[in-house]
């Protein structure tokens, strides 16, 4: 399925999105290096100027309150440590810079609330423009990866959204000096974001990530076996060929089975009839028929008449809602 086919098969919002990414220009490796070099230099200048600023206790409190609205409690601990390092006059500037850059890369947040000066905010916005350019030029990569996970419990637009989050993380954390192409690095983060979303939201009953990894590993074993032997392996075949216990394979296949929603409508039914739900089609083996129920009530009435007075019978009938005519 290419972009043109996806445009035809989706609604207007998706058409607009796919048209937009088709217009976005792809970057060469040299252009990627140039953009990420600019981002790194600007971030270093910005944080360096910011660290040189004199912070009062009130400034620190304001920064903490603003940043706490955008990050969770665990990441906030790292940010608080960074602020304490900056405030400490006994620590040299190099250590302060290193700590700031490490925390900003680690938490990958909108850190504009840290700044008050106009020139700081201007530099920050320039950095964001460069990052947005890198994101837009790699959106096709997100779509290509997301297409491989369609029909697994999450719609394609949601998969693209999750992949885009991974791409943003990759842009924030990428280091061009290590010599890798950005696309190679971004693929890891995009896959990480999509697979974690699938494990959390792709099923009615959530399966832990480590079990999903085991299932994927067994699926790869099955593909290798089929390519080699040209038939579907049994549990014993997988156990003997790949040195994995039979129970482990069996349990993995049991977990793969999707549960059914009893409220799901199975079909429209005959003309003039109401649609039937799955729960309406399942036989209840423990449900008594009307004939058996009537027989039991008749026997109960005979026993109560023999053993109890009228008043005692009435008390039991009212207490246990026994409907005896």
KOLKE-407183 format. One record per residue (C-alpha): residue number from 1; residue in three letters; y, x, z. Coordinates in Angstrom, 3 decimals. Layout:
// residues N
R, NUM, ala, Y, X, Z $
...
// end
This chain:
// residues 325
R, 1, unk, 0.000, 0.000, 0.000 $
R, 2, unk, 3.312, 1.573, -1.099 $
R, 3, unk, 6.849, 0.674, -0.008 $
R, 4, unk, 7.403, -1.738, -2.900 $
R, 5, unk, 4.250, -3.721, -1.997 $
R, 6, unk, 5.274, -3.830, 1.670 $
R, 7, unk, 8.707, -5.114, 0.682 $
R, 8, unk, 7.148, -8.004, -1.214 $
R, 9, unk, 4.673, -8.899, 1.521 $
R, 10, unk, 7.116, -8.995, 4.459 $
R, 11, unk, 10.164, -10.998, 5.450 $
R, 12, unk, 13.853, -10.308, 4.698 $
R, 13, unk, 14.388, -8.075, 7.735 $
R, 14, unk, 11.521, -5.803, 6.712 $
R, 15, unk, 12.781, -5.784, 3.106 $
R, 16, unk, 16.180, -4.590, 4.319 $
R, 17, unk, 14.566, -1.889, 6.459 $
R, 18, unk, 12.289, -0.546, 3.694 $
R, 19, unk, 15.181, -0.591, 1.196 $
R, 20, unk, 17.238, 1.436, 3.680 $
R, 21, unk, 14.627, 4.146, 4.217 $
R, 22, unk, 14.018, 4.385, 0.458 $
R, 23, unk, 17.704, 5.303, 0.057 $
R, 24, unk, 17.578, 7.954, 2.828 $
R, 25, unk, 17.527, 11.509, 1.490 $
R, 26, unk, 14.609, 13.771, 2.342 $
R, 27, unk, 15.467, 17.223, 3.733 $
R, 28, unk, 14.083, 20.581, 2.663 $
R, 29, unk, 12.898, 23.117, 5.250 $
R, 30, unk, 16.155, 25.071, 4.852 $
R, 31, unk, 18.237, 21.937, 5.474 $
R, 32, unk, 16.147, 21.106, 8.553 $
R, 33, unk, 16.706, 24.599, 9.978 $
R, 34, unk, 20.449, 24.338, 9.286 $
R, 35, unk, 20.758, 20.952, 11.033 $
R, 36, unk, 18.720, 21.938, 14.098 $
R, 37, unk, 20.588, 25.255, 14.357 $
R, 38, unk, 23.884, 23.320, 14.434 $
R, 39, unk, 22.471, 20.943, 17.064 $
R, 40, unk, 21.331, 23.837, 19.266 $
R, 41, unk, 24.643, 25.711, 18.966 $
R, 42, unk, 26.718, 22.608, 19.675 $
R, 43, unk, 24.555, 21.646, 22.674 $
R, 44, unk, 24.881, 25.180, 24.068 $
R, 45, unk, 28.690, 25.118, 23.652 $
R, 46, unk, 28.932, 21.630, 25.152 $
R, 47, unk, 26.774, 22.348, 28.203 $
R, 48, unk, 28.427, 25.727, 28.706 $
R, 49, unk, 31.898, 24.131, 28.827 $
R, 50, unk, 30.582, 21.354, 31.065 $
R, 51, unk, 29.016, 23.796, 33.552 $
R, 52, unk, 32.333, 25.653, 33.816 $
R, 53, unk, 34.014, 22.443, 34.967 $
R, 54, unk, 34.770, 22.137, 38.671 $
R, 55, unk, 32.775, 19.262, 40.202 $
R, 56, unk, 33.786, 17.445, 43.356 $
R, 57, unk, 31.323, 15.446, 45.469 $
R, 58, unk, 32.825, 12.263, 44.017 $
R, 59, unk, 32.221, 13.523, 40.442 $
R, 60, unk, 28.554, 14.190, 41.250 $
R, 61, unk, 28.114, 10.696, 42.739 $
R, 62, unk, 29.702, 9.076, 39.661 $
R, 63, unk, 27.480, 11.041, 37.252 $
R, 64, unk, 24.351, 10.148, 39.242 $
R, 65, unk, 25.207, 6.438, 39.276 $
R, 66, unk, 25.861, 6.363, 35.506 $
R, 67, unk, 22.749, 8.339, 34.526 $
R, 68, unk, 20.467, 6.369, 36.896 $
R, 69, unk, 21.006, 3.284, 34.712 $
R, 70, unk, 19.409, 4.982, 31.686 $
R, 71, unk, 16.417, 6.849, 33.175 $
R, 72, unk, 13.549, 6.122, 35.577 $
R, 73, unk, 13.184, 7.336, 39.148 $
R, 74, unk, 10.860, 10.265, 38.272 $
R, 75, unk, 13.250, 11.741, 35.697 $
R, 76, unk, 16.191, 11.073, 37.984 $
R, 77, unk, 14.698, 13.588, 40.448 $
R, 78, unk, 14.896, 16.309, 37.753 $
R, 79, unk, 18.464, 15.338, 36.943 $
R, 80, unk, 19.484, 15.469, 40.626 $
R, 81, unk, 17.983, 18.966, 40.923 $
R, 82, unk, 20.060, 20.036, 37.892 $
R, 83, unk, 23.266, 18.692, 39.486 $
R, 84, unk, 22.506, 20.528, 42.737 $
R, 85, unk, 22.004, 23.769, 40.773 $
R, 86, unk, 25.344, 23.324, 38.965 $
R, 87, unk, 27.192, 22.633, 42.202 $
R, 88, unk, 25.765, 25.750, 43.889 $
R, 89, unk, 28.313, 28.605, 43.492 $
R, 90, unk, 25.720, 31.246, 44.442 $
R, 91, unk, 23.724, 30.649, 41.225 $
R, 92, unk, 24.848, 32.526, 38.082 $
R, 93, unk, 26.004, 30.685, 34.940 $
R, 94, unk, 22.973, 31.750, 32.855 $
R, 95, unk, 20.557, 30.082, 35.288 $
R, 96, unk, 22.722, 26.949, 35.385 $
R, 97, unk, 22.789, 26.758, 31.577 $
R, 98, unk, 19.039, 27.270, 31.335 $
R, 99, unk, 18.384, 24.533, 33.916 $
R, 100, unk, 20.756, 22.064, 32.177 $
R, 101, unk, 19.300, 22.591, 28.715 $
R, 102, unk, 15.735, 22.335, 30.082 $
R, 103, unk, 16.413, 19.036, 31.888 $
R, 104, unk, 18.276, 17.478, 28.936 $
R, 105, unk, 15.408, 18.387, 26.570 $
R, 106, unk, 12.834, 17.130, 29.070 $
R, 107, unk, 14.322, 13.733, 29.852 $
R, 108, unk, 15.608, 13.086, 26.276 $
R, 109, unk, 18.250, 10.527, 27.251 $
R, 110, unk, 21.731, 9.456, 26.298 $
R, 111, unk, 23.658, 11.938, 28.441 $
R, 112, unk, 27.156, 10.927, 27.296 $
R, 113, unk, 27.964, 9.512, 30.798 $
R, 114, unk, 27.948, 13.123, 32.067 $
R, 115, unk, 31.219, 13.847, 30.262 $
R, 116, unk, 34.789, 12.798, 30.928 $
R, 117, unk, 36.838, 15.120, 28.695 $
R, 118, unk, 37.630, 13.975, 25.157 $
R, 119, unk, 36.507, 17.252, 23.528 $
R, 120, unk, 33.149, 17.033, 25.349 $
R, 121, unk, 32.582, 13.449, 24.157 $
R, 122, unk, 33.612, 14.440, 20.608 $
R, 123, unk, 31.040, 17.275, 20.539 $
R, 124, unk, 28.377, 14.980, 21.956 $
R, 125, unk, 28.994, 12.397, 19.204 $
R, 126, unk, 28.814, 15.156, 16.567 $
R, 127, unk, 25.407, 16.195, 17.966 $
R, 128, unk, 24.209, 12.574, 17.803 $
R, 129, unk, 25.304, 12.286, 14.148 $
R, 130, unk, 23.218, 15.340, 13.233 $
R, 131, unk, 20.225, 13.973, 15.154 $
R, 132, unk, 20.562, 10.590, 13.418 $
R, 133, unk, 20.556, 12.356, 10.046 $
R, 134, unk, 17.297, 14.122, 10.974 $
R, 135, unk, 15.785, 10.822, 12.166 $
R, 136, unk, 16.761, 8.851, 9.041 $
R, 137, unk, 15.380, 11.502, 6.672 $
R, 138, unk, 11.977, 11.344, 8.400 $
R, 139, unk, 11.550, 7.565, 8.721 $
R, 140, unk, 9.148, 7.546, 5.740 $
R, 141, unk, 6.826, 9.757, 7.777 $
R, 142, unk, 6.793, 7.105, 10.537 $
R, 143, unk, 5.908, 4.354, 8.051 $
R, 144, unk, 3.128, 6.429, 6.456 $
R, 145, unk, 1.526, 7.114, 9.845 $
R, 146, unk, 1.999, 3.513, 11.072 $
R, 147, unk, 0.214, 2.111, 7.967 $
R, 148, unk, -3.015, 3.738, 9.151 $
R, 149, unk, -3.024, 1.650, 12.353 $
R, 150, unk, -2.467, -1.826, 10.862 $
R, 151, unk, -4.865, -4.646, 11.956 $
R, 152, unk, -5.577, -3.044, 15.318 $
R, 153, unk, -3.768, -5.589, 17.492 $
R, 154, unk, -0.119, -4.705, 16.753 $
R, 155, unk, 1.948, -5.719, 13.713 $
R, 156, unk, 3.333, -3.124, 11.281 $
R, 157, unk, 7.016, -3.593, 12.335 $
R, 158, unk, 6.044, -2.985, 15.989 $
R, 159, unk, 4.008, 0.093, 15.009 $
R, 160, unk, 7.015, 1.450, 13.085 $
R, 161, unk, 9.213, 0.794, 16.111 $
R, 162, unk, 6.837, 2.688, 18.420 $
R, 163, unk, 6.573, 5.517, 15.884 $
R, 164, unk, 10.375, 5.690, 15.687 $
R, 165, unk, 10.516, 6.242, 19.457 $
R, 166, unk, 8.155, 9.195, 19.006 $
R, 167, unk, 10.355, 10.531, 16.169 $
R, 168, unk, 13.451, 10.375, 18.408 $
R, 169, unk, 11.567, 12.319, 21.097 $
R, 170, unk, 10.587, 14.926, 18.485 $
R, 171, unk, 14.205, 15.350, 17.315 $
R, 172, unk, 15.360, 15.839, 20.912 $
R, 173, unk, 12.671, 18.419, 21.731 $
R, 174, unk, 12.254, 20.355, 18.440 $
R, 175, unk, 12.891, 24.117, 18.479 $
R, 176, unk, 13.399, 25.482, 14.952 $
R, 177, unk, 13.111, 29.104, 16.149 $
R, 178, unk, 9.324, 28.756, 16.615 $
R, 179, unk, 8.898, 28.626, 12.827 $
R, 180, unk, 7.167, 25.249, 12.393 $
R, 181, unk, 8.264, 22.527, 9.986 $
R, 182, unk, 9.825, 19.563, 11.715 $
R, 183, unk, 7.415, 17.130, 10.003 $
R, 184, unk, 4.420, 18.926, 11.558 $
R, 185, unk, 5.969, 18.733, 15.031 $
R, 186, unk, 7.156, 15.141, 14.599 $
R, 187, unk, 3.702, 13.936, 13.498 $
R, 188, unk, 2.302, 14.779, 16.945 $
R, 189, unk, 4.990, 12.774, 18.774 $
R, 190, unk, 4.777, 9.821, 16.372 $
R, 191, unk, 0.982, 9.640, 16.751 $
R, 192, unk, 1.310, 9.991, 20.527 $
R, 193, unk, 3.753, 7.090, 20.705 $
R, 194, unk, 1.739, 4.795, 18.411 $
R, 195, unk, -1.651, 5.466, 20.048 $
R, 196, unk, -0.260, 5.009, 23.565 $
R, 197, unk, 1.292, 1.691, 22.486 $
R, 198, unk, -2.018, 0.573, 20.940 $
R, 199, unk, -3.929, 1.426, 24.113 $
R, 200, unk, -1.410, -0.506, 26.243 $
R, 201, unk, -0.721, -3.536, 24.021 $
R, 202, unk, -3.322, -3.640, 21.256 $
R, 203, unk, -5.981, -5.505, 23.237 $
R, 204, unk, -6.147, -8.575, 25.483 $
R, 205, unk, -7.826, -6.452, 28.189 $
R, 206, unk, -6.335, -2.972, 28.398 $
R, 207, unk, -8.696, 0.003, 28.060 $
R, 208, unk, -7.687, 3.317, 29.708 $
R, 209, unk, -6.493, 6.045, 27.334 $
R, 210, unk, -9.312, 8.476, 28.151 $
R, 211, unk, -11.927, 5.849, 27.197 $
R, 212, unk, -10.128, 5.164, 23.897 $
R, 213, unk, -10.274, 8.912, 23.189 $
R, 214, unk, -14.042, 8.821, 23.824 $
R, 215, unk, -14.438, 5.847, 21.458 $
R, 216, unk, -12.431, 7.654, 18.749 $
R, 217, unk, -14.606, 10.739, 19.245 $
R, 218, unk, -17.790, 8.665, 18.776 $
R, 219, unk, -16.311, 7.005, 15.660 $
R, 220, unk, -15.698, 10.464, 14.180 $
R, 221, unk, -19.324, 11.376, 14.946 $
R, 222, unk, -20.491, 8.235, 13.123 $
R, 223, unk, -18.427, 9.160, 10.025 $
R, 224, unk, -19.895, 12.686, 9.998 $
R, 225, unk, -23.441, 11.289, 10.338 $
R, 226, unk, -22.935, 8.719, 7.520 $
R, 227, unk, -21.508, 11.367, 5.157 $
R, 228, unk, -24.493, 13.604, 5.840 $
R, 229, unk, -27.372, 11.070, 5.957 $
R, 230, unk, -25.937, 8.061, 4.054 $
R, 231, unk, -27.004, 5.416, 6.574 $
R, 232, unk, -25.625, 3.901, 9.779 $
R, 233, unk, -26.849, 5.829, 12.848 $
R, 234, unk, -28.546, 4.204, 15.833 $
R, 235, unk, -27.712, 5.101, 19.434 $
R, 236, unk, -30.684, 7.478, 19.497 $
R, 237, unk, -29.495, 9.216, 16.307 $
R, 238, unk, -26.058, 9.866, 17.796 $
R, 239, unk, -27.580, 11.023, 21.064 $
R, 240, unk, -29.952, 13.528, 19.450 $
R, 241, unk, -27.576, 14.877, 16.768 $
R, 242, unk, -24.396, 15.242, 18.806 $
R, 243, unk, -25.754, 16.014, 22.286 $
R, 244, unk, -24.267, 12.880, 23.888 $
R, 245, unk, -26.062, 10.511, 26.265 $
R, 246, unk, -27.341, 7.212, 24.869 $
R, 247, unk, -25.777, 5.239, 27.745 $
R, 248, unk, -22.359, 6.726, 26.989 $
R, 249, unk, -22.553, 5.594, 23.354 $
R, 250, unk, -23.837, 2.141, 24.343 $
R, 251, unk, -21.062, 1.649, 26.913 $
R, 252, unk, -18.417, 2.715, 24.379 $
R, 253, unk, -19.636, 0.132, 21.847 $
R, 254, unk, -19.639, -2.568, 24.535 $
R, 255, unk, -15.992, -1.809, 25.326 $
R, 256, unk, -14.972, -1.938, 21.662 $
R, 257, unk, -15.891, -5.635, 21.423 $
R, 258, unk, -12.793, -7.799, 21.459 $
R, 259, unk, -12.754, -10.766, 23.877 $
R, 260, unk, -12.010, -14.193, 22.411 $
R, 261, unk, -9.231, -16.469, 23.586 $
R, 262, unk, -10.774, -19.802, 24.614 $
R, 263, unk, -7.514, -21.553, 23.701 $
R, 264, unk, -7.713, -20.224, 20.130 $
R, 265, unk, -7.889, -23.035, 17.534 $
R, 266, unk, -11.052, -22.516, 15.477 $
R, 267, unk, -10.131, -24.765, 12.552 $
R, 268, unk, -8.196, -27.779, 11.364 $
R, 269, unk, -11.221, -30.108, 11.376 $
R, 270, unk, -11.676, -33.374, 9.524 $
R, 271, unk, -8.765, -35.430, 8.209 $
R, 272, unk, -7.237, -37.432, 11.045 $
R, 273, unk, -9.017, -35.366, 13.769 $
R, 274, unk, -7.319, -33.068, 16.249 $
R, 275, unk, -7.860, -29.284, 15.766 $
R, 276, unk, -10.643, -27.969, 18.020 $
R, 277, unk, -10.329, -25.067, 20.417 $
R, 278, unk, -13.142, -22.572, 20.951 $
R, 279, unk, -13.654, -23.745, 24.530 $
R, 280, unk, -14.391, -27.271, 23.218 $
R, 281, unk, -17.288, -25.953, 21.102 $
R, 282, unk, -19.095, -24.032, 23.882 $
R, 283, unk, -21.980, -25.816, 25.593 $
R, 284, unk, -21.730, -25.885, 29.385 $
R, 285, unk, -25.305, -25.362, 30.600 $
R, 286, unk, -24.363, -26.245, 34.173 $
R, 287, unk, -22.647, -29.517, 33.334 $
R, 288, unk, -24.660, -32.598, 34.350 $
R, 289, unk, -25.086, -35.511, 31.961 $
R, 290, unk, -23.815, -38.973, 32.964 $
R, 291, unk, -27.399, -40.263, 33.423 $
R, 292, unk, -28.383, -37.482, 35.856 $
R, 293, unk, -25.128, -37.891, 37.763 $
R, 294, unk, -25.713, -41.655, 38.146 $
R, 295, unk, -29.271, -41.072, 39.400 $
R, 296, unk, -28.063, -38.611, 42.034 $
R, 297, unk, -25.354, -40.989, 43.215 $
R, 298, unk, -27.901, -43.850, 43.513 $
R, 299, unk, -30.232, -41.651, 45.602 $
R, 300, unk, -27.311, -40.530, 47.774 $
R, 301, unk, -26.297, -44.150, 48.375 $
R, 302, unk, -29.842, -45.066, 49.499 $
R, 303, unk, -29.969, -42.146, 51.926 $
R, 304, unk, -26.555, -42.972, 53.397 $
R, 305, unk, -27.519, -46.641, 53.901 $
R, 306, unk, -30.693, -45.645, 55.744 $
R, 307, unk, -29.117, -43.025, 58.036 $
R, 308, unk, -25.460, -43.990, 58.525 $
R, 309, unk, -23.375, -46.912, 59.686 $
R, 310, unk, -20.843, -48.536, 57.365 $
R, 311, unk, -17.971, -46.761, 59.067 $
R, 312, unk, -19.686, -43.322, 58.768 $
R, 313, unk, -20.470, -44.000, 55.098 $
R, 314, unk, -16.810, -44.820, 54.436 $
R, 315, unk, -15.623, -41.638, 56.208 $
R, 316, unk, -17.910, -39.417, 54.075 $
R, 317, unk, -16.978, -41.189, 50.844 $
R, 318, unk, -13.274, -40.739, 51.499 $
R, 319, unk, -13.615, -37.119, 52.698 $
R, 320, unk, -15.743, -35.872, 49.775 $
R, 321, unk, -14.418, -38.306, 47.150 $
R, 322, unk, -17.835, -39.821, 46.510 $
R, 323, unk, -17.417, -42.591, 43.981 $
R, 324, unk, -20.311, -45.015, 44.632 $
R, 325, unk, -19.822, -48.488, 43.236 $
// end
